Amino acid sequence: MDRLVDLLQWPAMAVTIAASWFVASSNEHRRNIGFWVFLASNALWVAWGWSTQAWALVVLQVALAAMNIRGARKTDTTERAETAPEAGHPGQAGATK
């Protein structure tokens, strides 16, 4: 079992790199995916850090997870705002003449 937990650091590293790739995208949808992938990497690192008693790593990953949740919410809100109809166009709710 210890060997399996020790191997967990490799997928955690790969998922972290993939998340970084997505977050660096100019496409907002991909950036949003990146934040969720980062959350998966945070969980993997917490599992590995907990098993090895790397408490500073566990605390770091919890803090980073909070920032990733914030980032995911902000990009999701931005995506929804961009797809919502704009006010002021004739024939739409909220339009003015």
ABEGO torsion letter per residue (X at the ends): XAAAAAAAAAAAAAAAAAAAAAAABABAAAAAAAAAAAAAAAAAAAAAAAAAGBAAAAAAAAAAAAAAAAAAAAAAAAAAAAABBBBGBBGBBGBBX
